[in-house]
């Protein structure tokens, strides 16, 4: 609560008052008067500050609005700037003379305009507004945690931190696109086909006129086109377009491998954007679009439909998938703690209060008998006790022999006698003496600064987690002793607050941790389930990271063969890193000049090797899928939406796309 | 160096802002009064040195300088020449109450402290940040009070506060210097006898005791009151935390033992699950007793050595110290 300025002022005033009240006050009375006056001023300021803070804390109202296109929205659109407006109102009776207010930004996001901090006076019932702009490049989630208040007096001697938690999740839907798959712009495009061209060329029971033909007996009279009939002096019948749509089923990979990356720039964000473009363009052509999301364990299905509500629901599902956090994998507990502690300190400042979250001295002590080897030090004590019991005289003899050799001989009787007895006692209980020393040096290690600091942080975090989970007090001790339990809880804490930590890509054996072998099986099962309910003219678009699966792709290939045997079409869209060049043509045994070890630094060499490996695996995947008649498209390099829409048109029976 | 110079330049730009000018003038005026009073009271140094400290604090934003200024004022009150060549004679306390010179000096110091601190909030740093940051941005601007929030009434407010605490300070000194503890009577207070009496040492002790008791009562009462207020305003999470923490403190040792055994058991189970590398039979190597045994033996040896060193060293030092 006291700043350095406050501490120094209080200390100097107290010292001056105390010194002045001694004999110094009789020679220089200004000193005690000065000390007492400064002390009185300090206590006055302290009381005013504490009263104002206590009266208002918990009575601050926060209203948050996310505005897009000038309207308050509950979901935002990607690739479009949204304005966040936070209105803060002091509903307490007192004013806070100086407050630094900061709206905590969603993790990993940057401000595009405005400012999320403001310093102001907070008068009762006078609102203060914070306004800033955010923009996300892909679908995901904005997680707003709340507003931080740093309250101070005008002199800066006292300050308190206070966090008003008002968590709000705002889904970022993939960007809106037109029926050509392009991002929407202010200028409207004419999306109607040119005169005389029709998207749906088959005659059917639709509502759009397809053609005119001669009347055939049996045609319903209501279909007769009377004006052309009058012109040609024979009966002409109208034909309408067939409204039988193409069903598009999107399979979106939401496994761990596509969730890695900074917020807003993950592979799943790109895949979701592609899926959204396909879905919106298909829906605009009155085709039915469904979605299956899958990961390493399970899948869920949104059945195909073509209403606007369905499209919005589908976009929401895509945004939810894009917002999922990766599992950072097994980490060192200190590493996790270093990330989680500042976040907890920022968001739960009141739970770090020493009065609530205590740190007794005893918790730093390392008990000897809690170690695995403590019994080895304790055992000689018991053996020695047994020896004393059964072989008392041998022990006494040993003691005297030891004392005779090592006892200090000072020459003064009053010193020699106590030292003799002290040496005798130490020799008589020799293992016990050693035990006490080991116990002491083992235990005191817990007070060493590094270990004590880690322990303190760990205890504070453990108590906060127990409070948030409303768990039993015994769980605090579990978090203190069990690294895995605490790591797991910290992982959940970070996921809840949308905090990403760089994942560990490789395990202890050097194996890539995010291959997700089981997702091929899950995907295959999901496809087979979809085939069971399928009708004619279906297109399956698989948006997945399949590059690293290798031989584990077999279940998926089998499912593709079944799908193709039912005359459905399949396309695969894979994510492609922005900085990865396209694969080069096969070298036919010619060595890669760039990959010569001596030509480059080791770091560059490893980078090149990884790049070549990725390209090689992509080539393999493309070859494997080409064998079963499935094209592979790279998201963010090729134009997957366009390619998929062309395929839809081909299925429909005509190329009408421009 | 460049960054420091830039920061200083920015500080000066803020200091020269017209919205802060009233505070700058008040600081300068109070330093001037301190200088004049120092000159009158003793020597040139008594006036000059506190003002120099004050000017350093104002111009170079050395935030410890106001404290040095106050200390130097007190120092030159006790030793007008700065060194103990001459110390003022003892004065009967009854002549020290509400003296104009003391009132002016204390008023100037209080006004200086308040206005200088407020100026720091406006131009240098309003509040520090006590948090541990995950990533700190470079060239981050300090948290400052917005100069637009400075109101005209602030300077009169400072004068009111100054007058109030000036009176309180004088009354406190009056009570402490004129009232003496006397445990032979009830209530144990009496007025001090005028003049420089033989019971001077008891008067001083009495002052100190009364100050300590009074200060302690004020702090204790305030702490108790705010503690009670805090408990009344607990939110659900704070209450939950108090319960959990108290429970943990009570069962800590027992729970620690259980958790240690549990984690040992889990570690062993995990060790069995992790596939081990095939063992290679070492050639001509003695069987290893196990890491625990080795560690214990090592610790025992270290402990014995430390015990011997302690006993021998202690005896040696004892003999040397007492020259026996």
Interface residues (C-beta under 8 A of the other chain):
Chain A: X3 X4 X5 X8 X9 X12 X14 X16 X17 X18 X21 X22 X23 X24 X25 X26 X27 X28 X29 X30 X31 X32 X33 X34 X35 X36 X37 X38 X39 X40 X41 X43 X44 X47 X50 X54 X57 X58 X98 X100 X119 X120 X121 X150 X152 X154 X155 X156 X157 X159 X161 X338 X339 X341 X342 X343 X345 X346 X348 X350 X351 X353 X355 X356 X357 X358 X360 X362 X363 X367 X370 X372 X373 X376 X377 X406 X408 X410 X411 X412 X415 X419 X426 X433 X434 X437 X438 X441 X442 X463 X464 X466 X467 X468 X470 X471 X472 X473 X474 X476 X477 X478 X480 X481 X482 X484
Chain B: X63 X64 X67 X70 X71 X73 X74 X77 X78 X87 X88 X89 X90 X91 X93 X96 X99 X101 X102 X105 X106 X109 X110 X113 X114 X117 X118 X120 X121 X125 X126 X127 X128 X129 X130 X131 X132 X133 X134 X143 X144 X145 X146 X149 X154 X161 X164 X165 X166 X168 X169 X170 X172 X173 X176 X177 X200 X204 X207 X208 X211 X215 X218 X222 X226 X227 X229 X230 X233 X235 X237 X238 X240 X241 X242 X243 X244 X245 X246 X247 X248 X249 X250 X251 X252 X253 X255 X256 X257 X258 X259 X260 X262 X263 X264 X266 X292 X293 X295 X296 X297 X299 X300 X303 X304 X306 X307 X311 X315 X318 X319 X324
